[in-house]
Amino acid sequence: MAAESAPSLIWINPADTALIIIDMQRDFLDPGGYAASAGLDVNALRRPIPAIQALLTAARRFSMLVVHTREGHRADLSDCPPTKLARSRAAGAEIGSPGPLGRLLVRGDYGHDIIDELKPVPGEPVVDKPGYGAFHQTGLSHILETRGISQLIITGVTTEVCVHSTLREAVDRGYRCVLAGDACASAYPHLHQAALEMVAVEGGIFGRVLNSIELLAELPSNQETIP
């Protein structure tokens, strides 16, 4: 795709890099979840699963920090701003309303959890966030700082909303970021493409855009090759 840069000689150091997997939840990827209720194309949102799986397998092999996020709210919706609740109502998928997977975007319900294909393993933090960005009202900053992380590989859904919100928050906090173009998705192809192109302008104002194959090629053959 046009926004993706050519393969580079830059190596990714697994010791200071984290793989961030954003909101790969049943509520966004299952036909009975929030996204489907709002009329979004769930099949389009599921397309990055194989690319994320490939990156996840590599990250685990290199003992890289993997962080999963889930968007959702407390059962009483006390952490859901009235404006967000109103927007979801206008979209036909009111947060907290009942659905086939439980209450939409409510923590603890079946739809809120991560899909089986990308299920976290013990030791991988799961960050529950009430907003679009993964740093807002969460402990993500502390997790990254504790592990000495300086670079993020960002994946997940949706490219133009939660993925981009997290990317921009991370850049403002000084992190080097790589957006995995084929490991994120939108229900709207033109918005996905535009979101990728925004990253690369002005010499990479928000970081780099690579596909999963290019990212895997930047991982060292073994960790000892990184100084």
C-alpha positions in Angstrom: 0.0 0.0 0.0 1.2 3.5 -0.8 1.7 4.7 2.8 4.0 1.9 3.7 7.7 2.7 3.6 10.3 0.5 1.9 12.1 -2.1 4.0 14.9 -0.5 6.0 18.1 -1.5 7.7 16.8 -0.3 11.1 16.8 -3.2 13.6 14.1 -3.6 16.3 15.5 -4.3 19.7 13.1 -6.7 21.5 14.4 -5.5 24.8 13.1 -2.0 24.5 10.1 -2.6 22.2 6.5 -3.5 23.1 3.8 -4.9 20.8 0.5 -3.2 21.5 -2.6 -5.0 20.4 -5.5 -2.7 20.5 -9.1 -3.8 21.2 -9.2 -7.1 19.4 -12.4 -7.9 21.3 -15.5 -9.9 20.5 -17.5 -6.7 20.7 -15.6 -5.4 17.7 -15.0 -8.6 15.8 -18.0 -10.9 16.4 -21.2 -10.6 14.4 -23.1 -10.3 17.7 -21.0 -7.5 19.1 -21.0 -3.7 19.4 -19.4 -3.0 16.0 -21.9 -5.2 14.1 -24.8 -3.5 16.0 -23.5 -0.1 14.8 -23.5 -1.4 11.2 -19.8 -1.8 10.8 -18.3 -4.5 8.5 -17.0 -7.1 11.0 -15.2 -9.0 8.2 -13.1 -6.0 7.4 -12.2 -5.6 11.1 -11.1 -9.2 11.2 -8.7 -9.0 8.3 -5.6 -8.1 10.4 -5.9 -11.2 12.6 -3.3 -13.3 10.7 -0.8 -10.4 10.6 -1.2 -9.8 14.3 -0.8 -13.5 15.0 2.5 -13.5 13.1 3.8 -10.5 15.1 2.5 -11.9 18.4 4.3 -15.3 17.7 7.6 -13.4 17.0 7.2 -11.1 20.0 6.7 -14.1 22.3 9.7 -15.9 20.8 11.9 -12.8 21.6 10.3 -12.3 25.1 9.1 -8.9 23.9 6.6 -7.1 26.1 3.1 -7.7 24.7 0.2 -5.5 25.9 -3.4 -6.1 25.0 -6.1 -3.4 25.4 -9.8 -3.6 25.8 -12.2 -0.7 25.4 -15.2 -0.9 27.8 -16.9 0.5 30.8 -17.9 -0.3 34.4 -21.2 -2.0 34.8 -22.8 1.2 36.1 -21.3 3.2 33.2 -19.9 5.7 35.7 -16.7 6.0 33.6 -18.6 6.5 30.3 -19.0 10.2 29.4 -22.5 11.2 28.6 -21.3 12.5 25.2 -19.8 9.1 24.3 -23.0 7.3 25.5 -25.1 9.6 23.3 -22.8 9.0 20.3 -23.2 5.2 20.7 -27.0 5.6 21.0 -27.0 7.6 17.7 -25.0 4.8 16.1 -27.7 2.3 17.0 -25.4 0.4 19.5 -25.9 2.1 22.9 -23.1 1.2 25.3 -24.5 -0.9 28.1 -27.5 -2.2 26.1 -28.1 -5.9 26.0 -26.9 -8.0 23.0 -26.1 -11.6 22.1 -22.7 -11.3 23.8 -23.9 -9.5 26.9 -24.1 -5.8 27.5 -22.3 -3.9 24.8 -18.8 -2.7 25.8 -19.3 -3.5 29.5 -16.3 -5.0 31.3 -16.7 -8.6 32.4 -19.3 -9.5 29.8 -18.4 -12.0 27.1 -18.3 -9.5 24.3 -15.8 -7.3 26.1 -13.1 -10.0 26.1 -10.3 -10.6 23.5 -11.0 -13.1 20.7 -9.6 -16.6 21.1 -7.2 -16.3 18.2 -5.3 -13.6 20.1 -5.9 -14.7 23.7 -3.3 -13.3 26.1 -1.0 -15.7 27.9 0.1 -15.4 31.5 2.4 -12.4 32.0 1.0 -10.3 29.1 -0.8 -7.3 30.6 -4.3 -6.5 29.6 -5.2 -2.8 29.9 -8.8 -1.9 30.3 -9.5 1.6 28.9 -12.7 3.7 29.0 -11.6 5.9 26.2 -10.2 5.6 22.7 -6.5 6.1 23.5 -4.8 3.4 25.6 -3.0 5.9 27.9 -6.1 7.7 29.1 -7.1 6.7 32.6 -5.0 3.5 32.5 -1.8 2.2 33.9 -0.1 1.7 30.4 2.5 4.4 31.0 3.6 2.7 34.2 3.8 -0.7 32.5 6.0 0.7 29.8 8.2 2.7 32.0 8.8 -0.2 34.4 10.0 -2.4 31.5 12.2 0.4 30.0 10.2 0.5 26.8 11.1 3.2 24.3 9.5 1.9 21.1 6.0 0.6 20.3 4.7 -1.6 17.5 1.0 -0.7 17.3 -1.7 -3.0 15.9 -5.5 -3.5 16.3 -8.7 -1.8 15.6 -9.9 0.6 14.4 -7.1 2.3 12.5 -8.7 5.8 12.5 -10.0 5.8 16.1 -8.4 3.8 18.9 -5.2 2.9 17.0 -4.5 6.5 15.9 -5.6 7.9 19.3 -3.0 5.6 21.0 -0.4 6.4 18.4 -0.7 10.1 18.9 -0.7 9.8 22.7 2.5 7.7 22.5 4.3 10.2 20.2 3.5 13.0 22.6 5.0 10.9 25.4 8.2 10.5 23.5 7.9 6.9 22.2 9.2 5.8 18.9 6.3 4.2 17.1 5.8 1.8 14.2 2.3 1.3 12.9 1.8 -2.1 11.4 -0.3 -1.3 8.3 -1.6 -4.8 7.7 -2.1 -5.6 11.4 -4.7 -2.9 11.9 -8.0 -2.3 10.2 -11.0 -0.1 9.7 -14.5 -0.8 8.5 -13.9 2.1 6.0 -11.0 1.4 3.6 -10.5 5.0 2.7 -10.2 6.0 6.4 -7.7 3.2 7.0 -5.6 4.4 4.1 -5.8 8.0 5.2 -4.8 7.1 8.7 -1.7 5.3 7.5 -0.8 8.2 5.2 -1.0 10.7 8.1 1.8 8.9 10.0 4.3 9.2 7.2 3.9 12.9 6.4 6.6 15.4 7.3 9.3 12.8 7.4 7.3 10.4 9.6 5.7 12.9 12.0 4.0 10.0 13.9 6.6 7.3 13.2 6.9 4.6 10.6 4.4 2.5 8.7 5.5 -1.0 7.9 3.7 -4.2 7.1 4.1 -7.3 9.2 6.6 -8.9 6.8 8.9 -5.9 6.9 8.6 -5.7 10.7 9.5 -9.4 11.1 12.5 -8.8 8.9 13.7 -6.1 11.2 13.9 -8.4 14.2 17.3 -9.8 14.8 18.0 -13.5 14.2 18.7 -13.7 17.9 18.8 -11.1 20.7 22.6 -11.2 21.0 22.9 -9.4 17.7 21.6 -6.2 19.3 24.3 -4.2 21.1 
